[in-house]
Amino acid sequence: MQKSFKALNIKCGGCANTIKKALADEFGEIDIDLTQEPRVVTLEIKDKEAGLVFRKKMRLLGYPLEDENLGSFTKGGLKAKSFISCAIGKINQN
């Protein structure tokens, strides 16, 4: 089923590229709406377990979902991680 999630720290096409490349094998086509804030990520989520895997992978990339309850220290660390993910995404853009 197609589901949409509001994600934090996504700033540009480099961020979107990183997310799409990191998750494509497991989730297929991913759409990221860069016109909304927070950004909206839409993809195929087959079951609850896939939803949890998606959340975990987004957090590992530095892009937590808006509904996650995170402390300010964790948010700061994820924001720094997202800058690195973004830079990698910009380098790897085709």
C-alpha positions in Angstrom: 0.0 0.0 0.0 1.3 3.5 -0.9 2.0 5.5 2.3 3.2 9.0 2.9 5.4 10.1 5.7 6.6 13.6 6.8 10.4 13.5 7.2 12.7 16.0 8.8 16.1 17.3 7.7 15.5 16.8 3.9 16.6 20.0 2.3 17.3 19.4 -1.4 17.7 17.0 -4.3 20.9 15.6 -2.8 19.1 14.5 0.3 16.3 13.0 -1.9 18.9 11.2 -4.0 20.5 9.6 -1.0 17.2 8.4 0.4 16.1 7.0 -3.0 19.4 5.1 -3.6 19.6 3.8 0.0 16.0 2.4 0.0 15.3 1.5 -3.6 16.2 -2.2 -3.4 13.9 -2.8 -0.5 11.0 -0.3 -1.2 11.1 0.3 -5.0 10.1 3.7 -6.4 10.2 6.4 -3.8 8.7 9.9 -4.3 9.9 12.8 -2.3 8.0 16.1 -2.4 10.5 18.9 -2.0 7.8 21.6 -2.2 6.3 20.9 1.3 7.8 21.4 4.7 8.3 19.0 6.3 9.1 17.0 3.2 6.7 14.2 2.3 8.2 10.8 1.4 5.8 8.4 -0.4 6.5 4.7 -1.0 5.1 1.2 -1.0 4.9 -0.2 2.6 3.7 -3.8 2.5 3.2 -4.4 6.3 3.9 -3.1 9.8 7.4 -4.7 9.8 8.3 -2.9 6.5 7.1 0.4 8.1 9.4 -0.1 11.0 12.4 -1.0 8.8 11.7 2.2 6.8 11.6 4.3 9.9 14.9 2.8 11.1 16.7 3.3 7.8 15.5 6.9 7.5 16.8 7.6 11.0 20.2 5.9 10.2 20.5 8.3 7.2 19.7 11.3 9.4 16.1 11.8 8.3 13.8 11.0 11.1 10.0 11.1 10.7 8.1 14.0 12.1 6.0 11.9 14.5 9.1 10.4 16.3 9.6 11.5 19.8 13.3 12.5 19.9 15.3 14.4 22.4 17.2 17.6 21.4 20.6 15.9 21.5 19.4 13.1 19.2 17.8 15.6 16.9 21.1 17.5 16.7 23.0 14.4 15.9 20.6 13.4 13.2 20.7 16.8 11.6 24.5 16.5 11.4 24.2 13.1 9.9 21.7 14.4 7.3 24.3 17.0 6.1 26.7 14.1 5.3 24.0 12.1 3.6 23.1 15.1 1.6 26.6 15.7 0.5 26.9 12.1 -0.6 23.7 12.4 -2.5 24.9 15.5 -4.3 28.1 13.7 -5.3 26.3 10.7 -6.6 23.6 12.5 -8.6 23.5 11.4 -12.2 
